[in-house]
């Protein structure tokens, strides 16, 4: 990548940049060049922009937030760039709370809800277009000449339906503000510093919890995004099956890269680090190193999800025979997990307890473990003592949405102790994992891990599997893989 002409970091202010230029701290920048760069640029302002597709929905979300915290100033930052190494940064991903309330994804943005007599007035604080007169657009490391054009404040207002102001003025305004304030923490240290004496951890946590619980029930726009994410993810899984021979010649990284290509072409990114776990790596729940061998005769546990351009992610797992055919033992274990998942999915319906699908899946897996002689029954005893967890390891699912583990800050009574409602979307993902060094199971079981995961929408009359574009039954998986391999 090209090296900028100037040594600034994104955090340096416009005033500092101008001062450094005047003091001759920019090597190779003559007065003549600086003057030349001020002029000769076409007007690129965009006019008559249509609002983003979810503008009405983000407005409704802000209204609900306003109603919950009347009379209080609410501050929700998008976040800043994070350094990867030296002068390079990680790709930016706006905070979920900010994107949910605005539809905007730009770095350094901050949504402020200012209390009025009848609710709140929302303002988006954003970076405006780079100033060409003072050289910011080419002398600042985050100037548009280096990182690309951003929307003007007027364009942002048209797109997002919210008045916009220069974010560089916000910190001072917040320091001078009076009255109660709540902020979403952990995304913008500068904004938090400006609010140091005005906020409390307890009050800020209440804001975070409210915004988490607000996402428990998805609207039509969100459901459509999740459907899109699942469809793209299914195509990503197909891509992987088609190149398993190449993965065998390289490593799990070939699988990771293949799926990533689909995510970037059809969406914003992967929704989380892809788990491309071949052989005994499938027994490691969060195997994201993806540097192991891919061998014929082993299983591949692929847990991956495409994140759409609106930041909604799928979360799907399939456990595939690398050579296209399950062995007898692999099929026995896989079919047990499939049966458990079927029981779990059947338990997802409006009015059911959230925990029901987990309990249903765990019961089936426990019955299998007892039947196979791996744990001493009866089943009720095993479940009461949780002995099956040596091999089932994890919960059977979680809420899904803009975060792969969505609504994570919600209160227990609003999440795991609640009842399911239409519009909730969750994963159902039972698994069995026999560690390579587990001496309590027969040797042939060791190193086998199986998980099957689908994204399930609660409907008015039951549920809908959003990821049913991918086969689940063992014989259907084999037929699907054979067809893709030609």
Secondary structure, 3 states (H helix, E strand, C coil): CCCCCCCCCCCCCHHHHHHHHHCCCCCCCCHHHHHHCCCCCCCCCCCCCCCCCCHHHHHHHHHHHHHHCCCCEEEEECCCCCEEECCEECCCCCCHHHHHHHCCCCCCCEEEEEEECCEEEEEEEECCCCCCCCCHHHHCCCCHHHHCCCCCHHHHHHHHCCEEEEHHHHHHHHHHCCCCEEECCCCCHHHHHHCCCCCCHHHHHHHHHHHHHHCCCCCHHHHHHHHHHHHHHHHHHHHHHHCHHHHHHCCHHHHHHHHHHHHHHHCCEECCCCEEEEHHHHHCCCCCCCCCCCCCCCEEEEEECEECCCCCECCEEEEEECCCCCCHHHHHHHHHHHHHHHHHHHCCCCCCECCHHHHHHHHHHHHHHHHCCCCCCCHHHHHHHCCCHHHHCCCCCCECCCCCCCCCCCCHHHCCCCECCCCCEEEECCEEEECCCCCCCCHHHCCEEEECEEEEEEECCEEEECCCCCCCCHHHHHHHHHHHHC
